[in-house]
Amino acid sequence: MLFRSITHPQFCDDYLAQVFKNWFKASQERVDGYVAISRTVRDDLEKFLQNHLDEPPQSERFGYFYLGADFKPAAINAMTVRQDVRDIFEGRHVYLIVSTVEPRKNHAYLLDAFDRLWQRDKDVGLLIIGRRGWKVEKLIERIFSHPRFGKYLFFREDIGDNELQYCYSRARALVFPSIVEGFGLPIIEALNSGLPVIASDIPVHREVGKNYIGYCDIHDPESLATLINSVENSGFGNDVPLVQDGHGWISWEESSCMLFEACADICALHSG
């Protein structure tokens, strides 16, 4: 998210945003090219440098690769999952978000959507998994003081890999309403675990999620509430599809190879 701290400085420390911006300006004399973690970020970075550098790099010096996902639901050892984690999923459908708790991840929007569902007596839960980040003091206070906290609303900062796989396997769907992303790794982890996904309708999510996931309007919490209400009433369908049998994603080994090839292509241009 180094580059996104420049394009969306409101979600980052002001000092670091300026440091990163200066770094990119100085980079033209020190690097052969740039490799991003998605095509969307690559294109945005190229446009940014074209507008901010006196001699921007050629398009051929920009590459991208994708992150991998190696979660294997069959390998979950439920006996090592703490009872209080298992209890979260008892008695109702629970929706899951996995991310650092920071403004760009849009947790406040998520709470607004679920408040609408709870006001309509929808028996659904929301589990927030992730460590606290920055600029979220009011959000954390809202979570812990919420009248449904501990009953329908849960916040866990201490979930390891095995328990995370368990949560992916037990949740109703992943909700991922980020305002801006570089990639959106939890989307792929969820799909790889057979878990449906509802994500914000932003370009990088369209790139990664394609037609395998549902999309909500990040400017309107009612959009997400409506999608979840539809899933609860009618199940998964066109708006929020079930994970298709043909879905697959690259492994971390394949991700590494993709990164190596992107770097090699740029180096070949430089040496040529």
N, C-alpha and C positions, 0 to 999 in steps of 0.2 A: 504493500500500500504506500510505498515511498512516493510514487508518482501521484496517487490519488490525494495525498496530503497537499499537493500543489493545486490540483484542479478543484478540490473541495476543502480549503483550509479551515472552514468553520468546524470541521470534525477532528482537527488536530491541534496540538500545541502551536501557538503562533510562532514561537522561536524556531521550532523544528521545521515548520512549513517554509520559512524563509531560508533556512539552512539547506533544505533539499532543493529548493528552487535555484539557489546559488550553485549547488553541486552540479545540477544538470547543465547550467550555463558553462561551468568550467570543464565539463566532461568532454566537450568536443575536441579538446587537445590531448585527451588521455585514453580514449577508447576507440576501438575499431567499429563498434556497432552496439545495438541495443536489442535485448531479448526480453519480451514481456510474457506474462503467464496467461494471456489470451489474445486472440486476434483483435478484440475490441480495444484492449489497452494498448496494443501495438499501434493501431490506427490513431488513437487519441494522442499517444506520445509523439508520433510522427508529426501530427498537426501542431502540437504544442511547440516542438523544437523548430518547426518551420517558421513559426510566428515569433520566436524569442531568440533565435541564434542568427548571427550575421551570415554564417555559411552553414546552413542546416545540412545534415547528412543526406545522402541519396536514399531513396526508398528501399533499395536493395540491402541497405545496412540495418534494416529493422527486421527482426524475426519474432517468433512466438512459439511457445510450447504449451502443453496442457499438464495440469497436475494429475496424479494418479490416485487410484482407490483400490486398496487391497483387503477391505473388510470382508470377512467370510462368516456370515451368520451361523452356519452349521457348526462353527468352532466355539460358540458361546458356551461357557461353563456357568450355568445358572446358579450352581451351588456357591459360587464365589461372589455372587451379587448380593449386596447387603439387603436385609429384609425391608428396611425403610425405603429403599429404592424400588423394590418389587411392589411394595404397598401402594406406591403412587399410581400404578396402572390397574389397580383393583377397583371394579365397580363402575367404571365409566371409560369413555374414549378420551385419550390424552393426546394433545398435539404438542409437538416438540420444536424448540429452536435451539440450535447449537452454534454458539459464537461468543467471542469476547463481548462483554456488555459495554458498548460505547455508542455514541449518538448515531453514527452512520448505519448501525445495524437496525435502528428503528424500533426498539423495544416499546417505546411509548405508544407508537401506532398500534403495535400488537396488543397492548393492554386495552387501548381504546376499542379495538375490534372485539376482544373477548368480553369487555364490559357490556357491549351491546348484546352479545349472546347470553350472558348471565342474566341481564335484565329481562330477557325473553324466556328465562327458566330453562335454557339449554344445559343439559347435564354433561358438560364437557370440561376437561381439564387442560391446563397449560403448564408445561414443564420448561423452564429456562435453564439451560446448561451452559456455563461459561464463567470465566473469571471476570471480575470487575475491571473495567478500563478507566477512562478519563471522562470528565465532564458528565458524570452520571449520578451525582449526589442526590438530586431531586428524584430521579427515577428509582434509585435503590430505596429511598424513603417511601416512595409510592408502593413499591412491591411489598416491603415488609409491613406496612401499615394497612395493606389492602384487606378488607373484611373477609375475603375468600382465601387469603394466604394460609397455606398448610392444609387446605381442604380441596380447593380446585386449582389454586395457583401455587407453583412450586419453583424454588430457585436453588440450584445445586452448583457449587463451585469445585466440588471434590470428586468428579466422575472420571475414572480411569478408562482405558481402552475397552476392557472386557465389559464394564458396566455401560459404556456408551453403545457398544454393539447390542447389548441387551435392550437398551432404550430404543434404538433404531428398530429392533425386531418387535417391540411391544406397542409402539406409538401408533396412533391412527394416521398421522401424516406429519411431515416436516413442514413448518412454516418459516419462511425466510424472506422477510420484507425489507431487505437492505435498500438504502437510498442510493448507495454507490458501492461497487465491488470491483476487485481485480479479476476474480474468478468465481468464487462461491463454492468452495470445496465440500461443505456439508450437503449440498444438492447431490453431488456425485456419490458421496458416501451413503446417503439415504437410498438413492436409486439402486446402488449396488447391493443394498440390503433388502431390496424389494419394498421399500417404503415410499408411498406416494408423496409428492411435493407440491406445495403452493408457494410460489416466490413472487417477488415484486417484478413488475413488467419493465425491466430495464434491459438495455442491449446485451450486456454480458450474460445475463440469465437466459435470454433467448438463444444466445450462441451455445451455452453449455447445456441448457435444459431442453432445447428444441421443442418438439411436440410431446415430450414425455411427461411434462409437468403442467400444473395449472398456474395462472398468472393473476395477480391482483393489482389494483391501482394504488400506488403508494401515497397518493394524495387524498384517498378516501377510505377510512377504516371500514366503512360499510361494505366496500367491495370485498374485503376479506371475510367479514362476517357473513355476507351472503353466500360466498363459496362454501364456507364451513357448514352453514345451515343447510345448504343443498346436499352436501356429503352426508350429513347426519340424517336427513329426511329420505334421500333417494339413493345414497351410495355414490360410488365413484362413476364417472362417465366422461362426457366430452370436455367439460370445463375443468375437471380435475381427474385425469386419467389414472387408471391403475398402471403400475409398472409393467411395460410390455415384455413378453418373454424374450424378444429379440434384443432387448437393451443390453448393452455391454459397455464397459469403459476400460481405458488403458490402465495397466498396472504401474506401480512406481518405477519398475525397471524400464517399462516402455516409455514412461515420462522422461526418465533420465536419457534414454536414447534420443528422444525427440529434442531435448535440450541440446545434447551434444551435436546433433545434425544441424540445428539452427545456428549454433556457434561456428561449426565447421563451414557452413555456407558463407557466413559473414567473413570469416578468416580467409577463405578462398578468394573473395572479392578483394580483400586488402592486399593479399600477396600477389594478386594478379595485376 
